Each structure stands twice: as structure tokens, then as C-alpha cells.
Amino acid sequence: MGKGDKKTKRGKIIKGSFGVRRPRKVKRVDAKKEEVKTEDK
């Protein structure tokens, strides 16, 4: 278990892959849209 282990978060960071242990960042489009709407008003 370490940098070479694809099943761990650290291993996925090194490999540059995603999965259950290292999910992709959720796009927060809603938060950005709300900020734009409040600025326009």
C-alpha cells in the first residue's frame, strides 16, 4: 500500500486516475451561477 498501489488514494494521485477512493471534483456550477445572478441585480 503506497505510491504504486492503484487501489489507494495516494496511488491514484501518482497514476493520475480516478475512482471510488479518489473521486473527481464535483463541478459547482450552481454556486457560480448564483454569484453571477446576484451581481447582475
C-alpha positions in Angstrom: 0.0 0.0 0.0 1.7 3.1 -1.2 2.5 5.1 -4.3 2.5 2.1 -6.6 -0.8 0.7 -5.3 -3.6 1.7 -7.7 -6.3 1.0 -5.1 -5.2 3.7 -2.7 -5.8 7.4 -2.9 -2.1 8.1 -3.0 -1.5 5.6 -5.7 -4.3 7.1 -7.8 -2.8 10.6 -7.4 0.6 9.3 -8.6 -1.1 7.4 -11.5 -3.4 10.3 -12.3 -6.5 8.1 -12.3 -9.9 8.5 -10.5 -12.2 6.1 -8.8 -14.0 5.3 -5.5 -11.0 6.2 -3.4 -10.3 9.4 -5.4 -13.5 10.8 -7.0 -13.3 13.6 -9.5 -14.1 17.0 -8.0 -17.7 17.9 -8.3 -18.3 20.9 -10.6 -20.1 23.5 -8.6 -21.8 25.2 -11.5 -24.8 26.1 -9.4 -22.8 28.2 -6.9 -21.1 30.2 -9.7 -24.5 30.9 -11.4 -25.9 32.1 -8.2 -23.0 34.5 -7.7 -23.4 35.9 -11.2 -27.2 36.4 -10.7 -26.6 38.3 -7.5 -24.0 40.6 -9.2 -26.3 41.4 -12.1 -29.2 42.6 -9.8 
